[in-house]
Amino acid sequence: MGVTARGLVARRGTFVLDVPTFEARSGGTTLLGPNGAGKTTLLLALHGLIPATGSVDRPARSASVFARPAVLRGSVLWNVATVYVAVAGGSAGDARRRARAALGDVGLHDVGEADARTLSTGQRQRLAIARALVVEPGALFLDEPFTNVDADARPALRSLVRSYVERTKCAVVLATSVLADAVALCRESVVLRDGRVTTISATAELEATDDRYVRALIEEAAPPATRRRGECSRQPS
């Protein structure tokens, strides 16, 4: 089962999100657009975390990861184990075993007994990824999930999430301004502006878009040598 919506309208202050149709299957869907376009609002509405009208269908077991996730009072290990018990049930022993494995996957095996509130921003984001994956969700709602993680650790975390998605056929909705995340996790991309969808395309075909924001993302992600060649080719003769 994927994530689908019909006639979705959500309001946050004076901002109005109006998305007549939306669909994210196991291939994953990236939400792109400038600040204020409605990416986070759409993601929150799809996960049922803010009021919205219209209909949304999503798997009963879903999980979110945000750029600045909240942590619960208690140890890092307890943060993961208690979420597993609340969502999946099972014994405390099984929950702790699964929590340890999940923390190992995200590189937090050595801080399991530490107070979660003492973690750095990047460590909290790793913790949020562990909490999300440990419950084995049918849908993942990700909002800049790797932004505050050290650059050298991001590829491994992307690979971890991608492996889970490929193994379980989990649906993914990813709001991001990082093209590497979109390419790694999602086959389809949706571009929003002013609360409305302007473009839907395969992520691999984004280079063909005329959207100025997406073009800027592509140019920013290009290797320096490629950018220099492009700049030189635009110079007058």
C-alpha positions as CSV (number, residue, x, y, z in Angstrom):
1,M,0.0,0.0,0.0
2,G,1.2,3.5,-0.8
3,V,0.2,7.0,0.2
4,T,-2.6,8.6,-1.8
5,A,-4.7,11.7,-1.4
6,R,-7.6,13.3,-3.1
7,G,-8.9,16.9,-2.7
8,L,-6.3,17.6,0.0
9,V,-6.5,21.2,1.4
10,A,-4.6,22.3,4.5
11,R,-4.2,25.8,6.1
12,R,-1.4,27.1,8.2
13,G,-2.1,30.7,9.1
14,T,-2.7,32.5,5.8
15,F,-1.0,29.8,3.7
16,V,-3.2,27.4,1.8
17,L,-2.1,24.0,0.4
18,D,-4.4,22.8,-2.3
19,V,-3.4,19.4,-3.9
20,P,-6.2,17.7,-5.9
21,T,-4.4,14.4,-6.2
22,F,-1.2,12.8,-4.8
23,E,0.3,9.4,-5.0
24,A,3.5,7.8,-3.6
25,R,4.2,4.2,-4.1
26,S,7.2,2.0,-3.2
27,G,9.4,3.9,-5.6
28,G,9.2,7.0,-3.4
29,T,8.2,10.6,-4.1
30,T,10.3,13.7,-3.4
31,L,8.7,17.0,-2.7
32,L,10.8,19.9,-4.1
33,G,10.2,23.6,-4.1
34,P,11.5,26.9,-2.6
35,N,10.9,27.9,1.0
36,G,7.3,28.5,1.6
37,A,6.2,26.3,-1.3
38,G,4.3,23.9,0.9
39,K,6.6,20.9,1.1
40,T,6.4,20.4,4.9
41,T,2.7,21.3,5.0
42,L,2.0,18.6,2.4
43,L,4.1,16.0,4.3
44,L,2.4,16.8,7.6
45,A,-1.1,16.6,6.1
46,L,-0.3,13.3,4.4
47,H,0.8,11.8,7.7
48,G,-2.2,13.3,9.5
49,L,-0.2,15.5,11.8
50,I,-2.1,18.7,10.9
51,P,-5.8,19.2,10.1
52,A,-6.7,18.9,6.5
53,T,-9.8,18.3,4.4
54,G,-10.1,15.7,1.6
55,S,-9.1,12.0,1.8
56,V,-5.7,10.5,2.6
57,D,-5.0,6.7,2.5
58,R,-1.7,5.6,4.1
59,P,-0.5,2.4,5.8
60,A,-1.6,2.1,9.4
61,R,2.0,1.8,10.5
62,S,3.8,5.0,9.4
63,A,6.8,7.0,10.7
64,S,8.3,10.4,10.3
65,V,11.8,11.9,10.6
66,F,12.3,15.6,10.8
67,A,15.4,17.8,10.6
68,R,15.1,18.8,14.2
69,P,13.4,15.8,15.9
70,A,12.2,15.9,19.5
71,V,13.6,13.3,21.9
72,L,11.8,11.7,24.9
73,R,13.0,11.9,28.5
74,G,15.2,8.9,29.2
75,S,18.1,7.0,27.6
76,V,18.8,6.8,23.9
77,L,18.0,3.1,24.1
78,W,14.8,3.7,25.9
79,N,13.8,6.3,23.3
80,V,13.9,3.6,20.6
81,A,12.6,0.7,22.7
82,T,9.5,2.5,24.0
83,V,8.5,3.6,20.5
84,Y,8.8,0.0,19.4
85,V,6.6,-1.3,22.2
86,A,4.0,1.5,21.7
87,V,3.7,0.8,17.9
88,A,4.5,-2.9,17.5
89,G,3.9,-4.4,21.0
90,G,6.0,-7.3,22.2
91,S,8.1,-7.8,25.3
92,A,10.5,-5.3,26.9
93,G,13.4,-7.7,26.2
94,D,12.5,-8.0,22.5
95,A,12.1,-4.2,22.3
96,R,15.6,-3.6,23.8
97,R,17.2,-6.1,21.5
98,R,15.6,-4.5,18.4
99,A,16.5,-1.0,19.7
100,R,20.2,-2.0,20.1
101,A,20.3,-3.3,16.6
102,A,18.6,-0.1,15.2
103,L,21.0,2.1,17.1
104,G,23.9,0.1,15.7
105,D,22.6,0.6,12.2
106,V,22.7,4.4,12.6
107,G,26.0,4.5,14.4
108,L,24.8,5.2,18.0
109,H,25.7,1.8,19.5
110,D,28.1,3.5,21.9
111,V,25.6,6.0,23.4
112,G,22.7,3.8,24.2
113,E,22.7,4.4,27.9
114,A,23.2,8.2,27.6
115,D,20.4,10.7,28.3
116,A,18.9,11.4,24.9
117,R,18.6,15.1,25.7
118,T,22.4,15.3,25.8
119,L,22.8,14.3,22.1
120,S,23.9,16.7,19.5
121,T,21.5,17.8,16.7
122,G,23.1,15.3,14.3
123,Q,22.9,12.4,16.8
124,R,19.2,13.3,17.5
125,Q,18.6,12.9,13.8
126,R,20.2,9.5,13.8
127,L,18.1,8.6,16.8
128,A,15.0,9.7,14.9
129,I,15.9,7.4,11.9
130,A,16.4,4.5,14.3
131,R,13.0,5.1,15.9
132,A,11.4,5.3,12.5
133,L,12.9,2.1,11.1
134,V,12.6,0.0,14.2
135,V,8.8,-0.1,14.0
136,E,9.0,-1.4,10.4
137,P,6.7,1.2,8.9
138,G,4.8,0.8,5.6
139,A,5.3,4.5,4.9
140,L,8.1,6.9,5.8
141,F,7.5,10.7,5.9
142,L,10.9,12.4,5.7
143,D,11.6,16.1,6.1
144,E,15.3,16.9,5.4
145,P,16.2,13.7,7.3
146,F,20.0,14.0,6.9
147,T,20.5,17.7,7.0
148,N,22.3,18.0,10.3
149,V,24.2,14.7,10.0
150,D,27.9,15.0,9.3
151,A,28.6,14.9,5.6
152,D,30.8,11.8,5.8
153,A,28.0,9.9,7.5
154,R,25.1,10.8,5.1
155,P,25.9,8.2,2.4
156,A,25.7,5.4,4.9
157,L,22.4,6.6,6.3
158,R,20.9,7.1,2.8
159,S,22.0,3.6,2.0
160,L,20.4,2.3,5.2
161,V,17.0,3.9,4.4
162,R,17.2,2.9,0.8
163,S,17.9,-0.7,1.8
164,Y,14.9,-0.8,4.1
165,V,12.7,0.7,1.4
166,E,13.9,-1.8,-1.3
167,R,13.5,-4.7,1.1
168,T,10.0,-3.9,2.4
169,K,8.6,-1.9,-0.6
170,C,7.8,0.9,1.9
171,A,6.3,4.0,0.5
172,V,8.4,7.2,0.9
173,V,7.5,10.9,0.9
174,L,10.6,13.0,1.1
175,A,10.6,16.8,1.5
176,T,14.1,18.0,0.7
177,S,16.3,20.6,-0.9
178,V,19.2,18.2,-1.2
179,L,19.2,16.6,-4.7
180,A,21.4,13.7,-3.6
181,D,18.7,12.6,-1.1
182,A,16.0,12.8,-3.9
183,V,18.1,10.7,-6.3
184,A,19.0,8.1,-3.7
185,L,15.5,7.5,-2.3
186,C,12.8,8.5,-4.8
187,R,11.9,7.7,-8.4
188,E,9.4,10.5,-8.8
189,S,9.6,14.1,-7.9
190,V,6.8,16.6,-7.3
191,V,7.6,20.3,-7.5
192,L,5.4,22.7,-5.5
193,R,5.0,26.5,-5.6
194,D,2.6,28.6,-3.4
195,G,0.9,25.5,-2.1
196,R,0.2,23.9,-5.5
197,V,1.8,21.2,-7.6
198,T,3.4,22.6,-10.7
199,T,5.4,19.6,-12.0
200,I,5.5,15.9,-11.6
201,S,8.3,14.0,-13.2
202,A,10.7,11.1,-12.8
203,T,13.6,12.1,-10.6
204,A,16.0,10.9,-13.2
205,E,14.4,13.3,-15.7
206,L,14.6,16.5,-13.6
207,E,17.3,17.9,-15.8
208,A,14.7,18.5,-18.5
209,T,12.6,20.7,-16.3
210,D,12.3,24.5,-16.9
211,D,11.6,25.2,-13.2
212,R,14.2,27.7,-12.1
213,Y,14.3,26.4,-8.5
214,V,15.0,22.8,-9.7
215,R,17.6,24.0,-12.2
216,A,19.4,25.8,-9.4
217,L,19.4,22.6,-7.3
218,I,20.8,20.7,-10.3
219,E,23.5,23.2,-10.9
220,E,24.5,23.3,-7.2
221,A,24.8,19.5,-7.1
222,A,26.9,19.4,-10.3
223,P,30.7,18.7,-9.8
224,P,32.8,21.9,-9.7
225,A,34.5,21.1,-13.1
226,T,31.1,20.7,-14.7
227,R,29.9,24.0,-13.3
228,R,33.0,25.8,-14.6
229,R,32.5,24.4,-18.1
230,G,28.8,25.5,-18.0
231,E,29.8,29.0,-16.8
232,C,32.4,29.3,-19.5
233,S,30.0,28.2,-22.2
234,R,27.7,31.0,-21.2
235,Q,30.3,33.7,-21.5
236,P,30.1,36.0,-24.5
237,S,32.7,35.4,-27.2
